[in-house]
Each structure stands twice: as C-alpha cells, then as structure tokens.
Amino acid sequence: MKLAACQIDVAFGDVPANQAAIERELAAAADAGAQLAVVPECALTGYAFPTFAAAQRAAVELCSAPIDALVAAVQRRGTWLVVGLLERAGERLYNAALLLGPHGIALHYRKLHLPFLGCDRFVTPGDRPLCVATTPFGTVGLSICYDGSFPETARVLKLAGAQLIVLPTNWPAAARISRAYQSIVRAFENHVHYVACNRIGREGGFDFLGGSQIVDCDGRVAAHAGEGAERLIADLDLPAADLNRLVIVPGEYELDRIAHRRPDCYGAIVAPLAKET
C-alpha cells in the first residue's frame, strides 16, 4: 500500500484553518496515489494549551461539523485519514486520534500515557483499549506520541494483528532521541510497519522539528523528513508484517520475536509498583 505522512504546521486553536489544511493534505496525498494519509497529533486543534479552560474552548466533539467535513473529504478522495485532535466528551478532554474511512470513524483511540506537557497536563487518561481496524489495505493500530515510548503499546497492537502502527506525534526539540530511533526500534522488535508523523512550527514556547519517519517491518527507513513542511510518500508491503519468522541460515539461524516470547516470565511488566512508605 502507499502511505502519506503529512508533516505540517498547526494553527493554534483555529479548528477551521486546520481542517482546511488537513483537507488540502488529504487531496495532495490522494493525487499521489496514497491509500492512507496521516497528520500529526492534535493537528485539528493545537496542543500546547496553557490551561484546561483554553484547551476546552478549542476541543472538538466527535459528533461535530469538523469531523463530518473530514469524513466527507475522505469519501470524496477515496483516501483514508488518521487525524489527531483534542476531543471534548462532556466535561472531559482527551488527546485522541481517529482513523477515518468512507463509512466514518473506523478506529477511535485516546492517548494512554500522558507526559506533563501541553494539553496532556489537563486531559483524562485514555479509557479505550489498544485495538486495530481492518481496512482494504491492511490492519491498522493507533498510538499517540508518548505512547510510543512504552514498548508494551506496540507489542499489544502487534499481537492484536496490526500490520501497520500509526503514531501521530508532537515531538519538540527535546525529544530528538525519540524522533531519531523510536520508530525504527518499535518496527524492528515487533516486525510491524510503523509511521510516526511529527509536526513543525512553534507553539506554547516549544519548537517542533519534524523528522517524521515511515519504517518497514524489517526496521528499514522507507522515508524520512527534514525539519520543514513535507509530505512523505512510501510503499509498504503490509502482509509482510505477518511473516514473523526470520530465516537467516535455514535450520541453523532463525528468529521469531513473536513465537519465541515467554509471557510466563513477564509478570513484572503488568504488576503494580510497590508503594513507598
């Protein structure tokens, strides 16, 4: 399948302007033959809000005109879309990502792991499971930014059948190590295709330096962006992610990072930490 990662700036708190920009990126991705376009974390709303009230004013409900307009754009263009947004649900806010297809929201994810940064200081931790959606081009799972720092998230999505993990992100300058290596490691250790779509521009005193990556299931970088506005296009063989056994020397040197797991030894991963007295 052909994938487009759209590394763009975001108009802080200006949903109509961001919606228009996302629709332009979707159109350009469709013209390039992409079956899926990805935009950054909170691309519809902005991210670095100073207070809960400011974040709430910019947040978008799922049943709203901007989401309906993006679904309509997907229907017109025939290209699926992953979009990040600050979601308002009653009195709560969530850092969310949606996979939009021709029939509407195919996958709705809320960020599980929250750094003390931007709107994540005020949102509610995600309450939806890590799961995947089946599309005409393959099986897709979602994470958001800081989620990718926790290897368990990618592994759970892989075990759920993900062939492609999409990570909309807002990595600022201090996250250069994550930007450089995280996508490669998560793809390689799980034998899954991985795309991290970062933003550019300045917001709330933070500079966002792009560096988006599309990485195949062998850990090879298929496309890598610089620090400006850019649209990455790459072809990925999604079914290849299901072929987990790596045969280096037949009968002598073979690896399978899924079949060779030892879940019986991993209890410490899910055990709660002992409270300090």
C-alpha positions in Angstrom: 0.0 0.0 0.0 1.0 3.6 -0.5 1.2 5.8 2.6 1.5 9.6 3.1 2.8 11.1 6.3 1.9 14.8 6.1 4.4 16.9 8.3 2.6 20.2 8.7 2.4 23.2 11.0 -0.8 23.7 13.0 -2.8 26.9 13.6 -3.1 27.1 17.4 -6.7 26.8 18.5 -8.0 27.5 15.0 -10.1 24.5 14.0 -11.4 25.8 10.7 -7.9 26.7 9.5 -6.6 23.3 10.5 -9.5 21.5 9.0 -8.8 23.2 5.6 -5.1 22.4 5.8 -5.8 18.8 6.6 -8.2 18.6 3.6 -5.5 20.0 1.4 -3.0 17.4 2.6 -5.6 14.7 2.0 -6.2 15.9 -1.5 -2.5 16.0 -2.3 -2.0 12.5 -0.8 -4.8 11.2 -2.9 -3.4 12.7 -6.0 -0.1 10.9 -5.2 -2.0 7.6 -5.0 -1.9 7.2 -1.3 -4.4 4.9 0.3 -3.8 6.4 3.8 -2.8 9.9 4.8 -1.6 10.7 8.4 -1.4 14.1 10.0 0.2 14.9 13.4 -1.0 14.7 17.0 -3.7 17.3 17.7 -3.4 18.6 14.2 -7.1 19.7 14.2 -6.9 21.8 17.4 -3.4 22.5 18.5 -1.7 21.0 21.6 0.3 23.4 23.9 -2.6 24.9 25.8 -1.7 26.8 29.0 -4.9 25.9 30.9 -7.8 23.5 31.0 -10.2 26.2 30.0 -8.2 27.2 27.0 -8.0 23.6 25.9 -11.7 23.1 26.4 -12.5 26.0 24.2 -10.6 24.6 21.3 -11.6 20.9 21.7 -13.9 19.2 19.3 -16.6 16.7 19.8 -16.7 13.5 17.7 -20.2 14.4 16.5 -19.4 17.8 15.1 -19.1 19.6 11.8 -15.3 19.5 11.5 -15.3 15.7 11.9 -18.2 15.3 9.5 -16.3 17.5 7.0 -13.2 15.4 7.2 -15.2 12.2 6.7 -16.8 13.8 3.6 -13.4 14.7 2.3 -12.3 11.1 2.8 -15.3 9.9 0.9 -14.7 12.3 -2.0 -11.0 11.4 -2.3 -11.1 7.7 -1.6 -8.1 8.0 0.7 -8.3 7.1 4.4 -7.1 9.5 7.1 -5.5 9.4 10.5 -6.1 12.7 12.3 -5.1 13.8 15.8 -7.4 16.1 17.9 -8.2 17.3 21.4 -11.5 15.6 22.0 -14.3 17.0 24.2 -16.6 14.4 25.7 -18.9 16.0 28.2 -16.8 17.7 30.9 -13.7 15.6 30.0 -11.0 16.2 27.4 -9.0 13.5 25.7 -5.9 13.6 23.4 -7.4 11.4 20.6 -6.7 10.1 17.2 -9.2 8.9 14.6 -8.9 6.6 11.6 -11.5 7.9 9.2 -12.7 5.8 6.3 -15.6 6.1 3.8 -18.1 5.0 6.4 -16.9 7.3 9.1 -14.8 6.6 12.2 -13.2 3.2 11.8 -11.0 3.5 14.9 -11.1 5.8 17.8 -8.2 5.9 20.2 -7.4 8.0 23.3 -3.8 8.6 24.4 -3.0 6.3 27.4 0.3 7.7 28.6 0.3 11.4 29.5 3.5 13.5 29.9 3.4 16.7 31.9 3.4 18.8 28.7 0.9 20.9 26.8 -2.8 19.8 26.9 -1.7 16.4 28.3 -1.5 18.2 31.7 -5.2 18.6 31.7 -6.7 15.7 29.7 -8.1 12.5 31.1 -6.0 9.4 30.5 -7.3 7.2 27.7 -10.0 4.7 28.5 -10.2 2.8 25.2 -8.3 -0.4 24.6 -5.4 -0.8 22.2 -7.1 -2.3 19.2 -6.9 -2.5 15.4 -9.1 -1.8 12.4 -9.3 -3.9 9.3 -9.1 -1.7 6.1 -9.0 -2.6 2.4 -5.2 -2.1 2.5 -4.4 -3.9 5.8 -4.8 -4.0 9.6 -4.0 -0.7 11.4 -3.4 0.2 15.0 -3.1 3.6 16.6 -0.9 5.2 19.3 -0.1 8.8 20.1 3.3 10.4 20.8 4.4 9.5 24.3 2.6 6.1 24.0 5.4 5.1 21.6 7.9 5.4 24.5 6.3 2.4 26.1 7.2 -0.8 24.2 4.1 -2.6 25.5 1.8 -0.5 23.4 3.3 -1.6 20.1 3.6 -5.2 21.3 -0.1 -5.3 22.2 -1.1 -3.8 18.8 1.1 -6.4 17.1 -0.4 -9.2 19.0 -3.9 -7.9 18.1 -3.0 -8.3 14.4 -1.6 -4.9 13.5 0.4 -4.8 10.2 0.9 -1.0 10.5 1.1 1.1 13.6 0.4 4.8 13.1 1.8 7.3 15.7 0.6 10.9 15.3 3.1 12.9 17.4 4.2 16.4 18.6 7.8 15.8 19.4 9.5 19.0 20.4 13.2 19.7 20.2 13.9 17.9 23.5 12.6 14.6 22.0 15.3 14.3 19.4 16.3 10.8 20.6 12.7 9.6 20.3 12.4 11.2 16.9 15.6 9.5 15.6 15.3 6.0 16.9 11.9 5.1 18.4 10.1 4.2 15.1 12.9 2.0 14.0 13.1 0.1 17.2 9.4 -0.4 17.5 9.1 -1.6 13.9 12.1 -3.9 14.2 11.3 -5.5 17.6 7.7 -6.3 16.6 8.1 -6.9 12.9 5.5 -4.3 12.1 5.3 -1.4 9.8 5.5 1.9 11.7 4.8 5.5 10.8 5.5 8.5 13.1 4.1 11.7 11.8 5.5 14.7 13.7 4.6 18.4 13.3 6.6 21.5 12.7 6.3 25.1 13.9 6.3 26.8 17.2 3.5 26.6 19.8 3.3 27.4 23.6 7.1 28.1 23.7 8.0 24.8 22.1 9.6 24.2 18.7 8.5 21.2 16.8 11.2 19.9 14.4 9.6 17.4 12.2 11.7 14.4 11.4 8.7 12.1 10.6 9.6 8.6 9.5 8.0 5.7 7.7 9.7 2.4 8.7 9.0 -1.0 7.3 8.6 -4.2 9.3 12.3 -5.1 9.0 13.3 -1.8 10.6 14.4 -0.1 7.4 13.5 3.6 7.0 11.4 3.8 3.9 11.1 7.6 4.1 12.4 10.3 6.4 11.5 14.0 6.6 13.6 17.0 7.4 12.6 19.9 9.7 10.3 21.7 7.4 6.8 21.2 5.9 7.0 17.9 3.9 4.8 15.1 2.7 6.5 11.7 2.9 5.2 9.0 0.4 6.2 5.4 0.8 5.1 2.0 -0.5 4.7 -0.7 2.2 4.0 -4.4 1.9 1.6 -4.8 4.8 1.1 -8.6 4.6 4.9 -9.0 5.0 4.4 -7.9 8.6 2.6 -11.2 9.2 5.7 -13.3 8.3 7.3 -13.2 11.7 9.9 -15.9 11.3 13.2 -14.6 10.1 15.3 -17.3 8.4 18.9 -16.1 8.2 20.5 -19.6 7.7 17.8 -22.3 7.2 17.9 -24.8 10.0 20.8 -23.0 11.7 19.9 -19.4 12.4 16.2 -18.5 12.6 14.4 -15.9 14.7 10.7 -15.2 15.6 10.2 -12.4 18.0 6.5 -13.3 18.4 6.6 -17.1 18.6 9.7 -17.1 20.8 8.1 -14.9 23.5 7.9 -16.1 27.1 4.8 -14.4 28.6 5.1 -16.6 31.7 8.3 -14.7 32.6 6.9 -11.2 32.1 4.7 -10.7 35.1 6.7 -7.8 36.4 5.6 -5.8 33.4 2.0 -5.7 34.5 2.5 -5.9 38.2 1.8 -2.6 40.1 4.8 -1.0 41.6 5.1 -1.3 45.4 4.1 1.9 47.1 6.8 3.7 49.0 6.3 4.0 52.7 
